[in-house]
């Protein structure tokens, strides 16, 4: 279990990291969850962390349920508003394998409290950027009704917890890792066999671009005509076409491709061979969402990725969507 390196500072009136406060009770901090007094434990053996003060008079009436990710989200939110995270690199805007905007590096960003259940927001020219810090167990992001000239970005903060669990902090504090997430431009973070997509667009105004809308409608019509059927876990998929009839050859002879009326023509399409490069959990998810997985693989292959990389990116996108829908 990851120990909690965050607490609410009465001196600074915001959530702080343990490296920024004096040790022991001199930290003058409270638990962000239950309000109990905290002690900053900054020894030379164990990882630095806060613990609830054992003084009986400060004990809460109910058991504290503070979690690392909940307190980490609040810490990053307060740090950003305080000006400690002034830079962000937004992911590229891509739809159906076509790029509509490259990654953008924004510096000197002034964050403020977010709208709806988004954590922080900022104004960039005539547009607004809203950031939602996600982790398992948190409620899904709620988009406001008026989304005109506004973009909504999700940043997964799990890599910070995983970095601590894998002891790969490289001497950097949590605020440094938070800055890495904000400037990753939606890159993948790897911890062992686990993959985490740091950032993704929940909504971007380019989603209403005429070309994007036309391509989305075209693919919906195509999906209605084609039914993608799984052939078994970890195997190829078979795409079944509706009943069709081929025109005989000009010579009057029936070609080998002619199909009798009422008979379905089946053609095998590989999406993809054995789920290359996927973990067992990703294979299972890809199997359960075979149609969507196949379309995602096609999209990434059209953008220039080889089959294995396309499979990995498609699986990660499915996992992010499922997690967002679940919570």
C-alpha positions in Angstrom: 0.0 0.0 0.0 1.3 3.4 -0.9 1.8 5.7 2.0 0.2 9.2 1.9 2.7 12.0 1.1 0.0 14.7 1.2 -1.7 16.7 4.0 -3.6 20.0 4.3 -1.3 22.8 5.5 -2.9 25.2 8.0 -0.1 27.7 7.2 -0.5 27.7 3.4 -4.2 26.9 3.4 -3.9 24.2 0.8 -2.8 20.5 0.3 1.0 20.2 0.3 3.6 17.5 -0.2 5.7 16.2 2.7 9.0 17.4 1.3 7.8 21.0 1.7 7.0 20.9 5.5 9.0 20.5 8.7 9.2 17.0 10.3 7.0 15.8 13.1 4.1 17.9 14.6 5.8 21.1 13.5 4.4 20.5 10.0 1.1 22.0 11.3 -1.0 19.8 8.9 -4.4 18.1 9.0 -5.7 15.0 7.2 -7.5 16.1 4.0 -10.2 13.5 4.7 -11.0 13.4 8.4 -9.4 16.6 9.6 -7.2 14.9 12.2 -3.8 16.3 13.1 -1.0 14.8 11.1 2.6 14.0 11.8 5.3 14.3 9.1 7.5 11.3 9.2 10.7 12.1 7.4 13.2 9.4 8.5 16.3 8.0 6.8 14.9 4.5 6.3 11.3 4.4 5.2 9.6 6.5 2.5 8.6 9.9 3.8 4.9 10.1 4.6 2.2 11.6 6.8 0.5 9.7 9.5 -2.4 10.5 11.9 -1.3 11.9 15.2 -1.7 9.4 18.0 -2.8 12.0 20.5 -6.2 10.8 21.8 -7.8 14.3 21.7 -7.2 14.6 17.9 -8.6 11.2 16.9 -11.6 11.3 14.6 -14.9 9.9 15.6 -15.0 7.6 12.5 -12.3 5.7 10.8 -10.4 7.7 8.1 -10.8 6.5 4.5 -8.1 8.7 2.9 -6.6 7.3 -0.2 -3.5 8.2 -2.1 -5.2 9.0 -5.4 -7.9 11.2 -3.8 -5.3 13.2 -1.9 -3.0 13.3 -4.9 -5.8 14.8 -7.1 -6.4 17.5 -4.5 -2.7 18.2 -4.1 -2.3 18.6 -7.9 -5.3 20.8 -8.1 -4.1 23.2 -5.4 -0.6 23.2 -6.8 -1.8 24.1 -10.3 -4.0 26.9 -9.0 -1.1 28.2 -6.9 1.1 28.4 -10.0 3.3 25.4 -9.4 2.3 23.7 -12.7 2.5 26.5 -15.3 3.1 24.4 -18.4 1.0 21.8 -20.3 1.4 20.0 -23.6 -1.9 19.0 -25.1 -2.3 15.8 -27.1 -2.8 15.9 -30.8 -6.3 16.0 -32.1 -6.9 13.1 -34.4 -10.1 11.5 -35.8 -10.2 8.3 -37.9 -6.5 8.4 -38.6 -6.4 12.0 -39.8 -4.6 14.7 -37.7 -6.5 18.0 -37.2 -4.1 19.6 -34.8 -0.6 18.6 -33.5 0.4 18.7 -29.8 0.6 22.2 -28.4 3.0 23.4 -25.7 1.4 26.0 -23.5 3.6 27.9 -21.0 2.8 30.3 -18.2 -0.7 28.9 -17.8 -2.8 30.4 -15.0 -5.2 27.8 -13.7 -8.4 28.4 -11.8 -11.1 26.2 -10.2 -12.7 24.0 -12.8 -16.3 23.8 -14.0 -18.7 20.9 -13.3 -16.6 18.1 -11.8 -13.5 19.1 -13.8 -10.6 20.1 -11.5 -9.0 23.0 -13.1 -9.6 25.4 -16.1 -7.8 28.1 -18.0 -8.5 30.5 -20.8 -6.4 30.4 -24.0 -7.3 33.2 -26.3 -11.0 32.8 -27.1 -11.1 29.2 -25.9 -11.2 27.5 -22.6 -9.4 24.3 -21.5 -10.8 22.2 -18.7 -8.8 19.4 -17.1 -10.2 16.3 -15.3 -7.8 14.3 -13.2 -8.9 10.6 -13.4 -8.3 7.5 -11.4 -10.2 4.3 -10.7 -13.2 4.8 -8.4 -13.8 8.4 -9.3 -17.1 9.5 -10.9 -17.2 10.0 -14.6 -16.5 13.5 -16.0 -19.6 15.6 -16.5 -19.5 17.9 -19.6 -21.5 21.1 -19.2 -24.3 21.8 -21.7 -22.6 24.8 -23.1 -19.4 23.5 -24.7 -19.0 26.2 -27.3 -15.3 27.1 -27.8 -14.2 24.8 -25.0 -12.0 21.7 -24.9 -12.1 19.0 -22.2 -9.0 17.0 -21.4 -8.5 13.9 -19.1 -5.2 13.3 -17.4 -4.8 9.9 -15.6 -2.8 10.4 -12.4 -2.3 6.6 -11.8 1.3 6.7 -13.1 2.3 8.7 -10.1 1.1 6.0 -7.7 2.6 3.3 -9.9 6.0 5.1 -10.0 6.1 5.1 -6.2 5.0 1.4 -6.1 7.8 0.5 -8.5 10.3 2.7 -6.6 11.1 4.5 -9.8 10.8 8.1 -8.6 14.4 8.9 -9.4 14.6 11.3 -6.5 11.9 13.5 -7.9 9.0 14.7 -5.8 5.4 14.2 -6.7 5.0 17.8 -8.1 7.8 16.9 -10.6 5.9 13.8 -11.7 2.7 15.8 -12.0 4.5 18.3 -14.3 5.7 15.3 -16.4 2.1 14.1 -16.8 0.9 17.6 -17.8 3.7 18.0 -20.4 3.5 14.4 -21.8 1.2 15.3 -24.6 -0.9 12.1 -24.1 2.1 9.8 -24.1 2.0 6.2 -22.8 3.6 5.4 -19.4 4.9 1.9 -18.8 5.3 0.2 -15.5 6.2 -3.5 -15.9 3.4 -5.0 -18.1 1.0 -2.2 -17.3 0.4 0.7 -19.7 -1.2 4.0 -18.9 -2.3 6.7 -21.4 -1.5 9.9 -19.5 -3.9 12.2 -21.4 -6.8 12.0 -23.9 -9.4 14.4 -25.2 -12.8 13.9 -23.7 -14.2 16.5 -26.1 -12.6 18.9 -28.5 -14.4 21.4 -30.8 -12.9 19.6 -33.8 -15.3 16.8 -33.0 -17.9 18.9 -34.8 -15.8 19.5 -37.9 -17.8 18.7 -41.1 -15.2 16.1 -42.2 -15.2 14.3 -38.9 -19.0 14.3 -38.8 -19.2 12.9 -42.4 -16.6 10.2 -41.7 -18.4 9.2 -38.5 -21.7 8.9 -40.3 -20.1 6.9 -43.1 -18.6 4.4 -40.6 -21.9 4.0 -38.8 -23.5 3.1 -42.1 -20.7 0.7 -42.8 -21.0 -0.9 -39.4 -24.7 -1.4 -39.9 -23.9 -3.4 -43.1 -21.1 -5.4 -41.7 -21.2 -7.7 -38.7 -17.8 -8.5 -37.1 -17.9 -11.9 -35.4 -15.2 -13.2 -33.1 -13.7 -16.6 -34.0 -12.3 -17.3 -30.5 -10.1 -15.7 -27.9 -6.8 -14.6 -29.3 -7.7 -15.7 -32.8 -8.7 -13.9 -36.0 -12.1 -12.4 -36.6 -14.5 -13.2 -39.5 -16.4 -10.4 -41.1 -19.8 -11.6 -42.4 -21.2 -9.6 -45.3 -25.0 -9.4 -46.0 -26.4 -11.5 -48.8 -25.1 -10.3 -52.2 -25.2 -11.5 -55.8 -22.4 -11.1 -58.3 -23.1 -10.3 -62.0 -22.2 -13.1 -64.4 -19.1 -12.7 -66.6 -19.5 -11.0 -69.9 -19.1 -14.3 -71.8 -22.3 -15.6 -70.3 -20.4 -18.0 -68.1 -20.9 -17.8 -64.4 -17.7 -16.6 -62.7 -16.2 -18.4 -59.8 -17.1 -15.4 -57.5 -20.8 -15.6 -58.4 -23.0 -16.2 -55.4 -26.4 -17.8 -55.6 -29.4 -15.7 -54.4 -30.1 -16.2 -50.7 -26.5 -17.3 -49.9 -24.3 -15.2 -47.7 -20.8 -14.4 -48.9 -18.3 -14.7 -46.0 -14.8 -13.2 -46.1 -12.2 -13.5 -43.4 -10.5 -10.3 -42.3 -7.7 -10.4 -39.7 -8.1 -8.0 -36.8 -5.4 -8.7 -35.8 -3.3 -11.8 -35.7 -3.3 -13.1 -32.1 -3.6 -9.7 -30.5 0.1 -9.0 -30.9 1.7 -7.4 -27.9 -1.4 -7.4 -25.6 -1.6 -8.5 -22.1 -4.2 -11.1 -21.1 -6.6 -8.4 -19.7 -6.2 -6.4 -22.9 -6.9 -9.5 -25.0 -10.1 -10.2 -23.1 -11.3 -6.6 -23.5 -10.5 -6.6 -27.2 -12.4 -9.9 -27.6 -15.4 -8.4 -25.8 -15.4 -5.3 -28.0 -14.3 -7.0 -31.2 -16.0 -4.6 -33.6 -14.7 -1.4 -32.0 -11.3 -2.9 -31.5 -11.0 -3.8 -35.2 -12.0 -0.2 -36.2 -9.4 1.2 -33.8 -6.7 -1.0 -35.2 -7.5 0.1 -38.7 -7.4 3.7 -37.7 -4.0 3.4 -36.1 -2.6 1.4 -39.1 -3.9 4.1 -41.4 -1.9 6.6 -39.4 1.3 4.7 -40.1 1.7 2.3 -37.2 2.6 -1.3 -37.7 0.2 -4.0 -36.6 1.6 -4.6 -33.1 1.7 -0.9 -32.1 -1.7 -0.4 -33.6 -3.1 -3.2 -31.4 -1.5 -1.8 -28.3 -2.8 1.7 -28.8 -6.3 0.3 -29.7 -6.3 -1.8 -26.5 -5.2 1.2 -24.3 -8.0 3.3 -25.8 -10.6 0.7 -25.1 -9.4 0.3 -21.5 -9.6 4.1 -21.0 -13.1 4.3 -22.4 -14.3 1.4 -20.3 -12.8 2.9 -17.1 -14.4 6.2 -17.9 -17.8 4.7 -18.6 -17.6 2.5 -15.4 -16.9 5.3 -13.1 
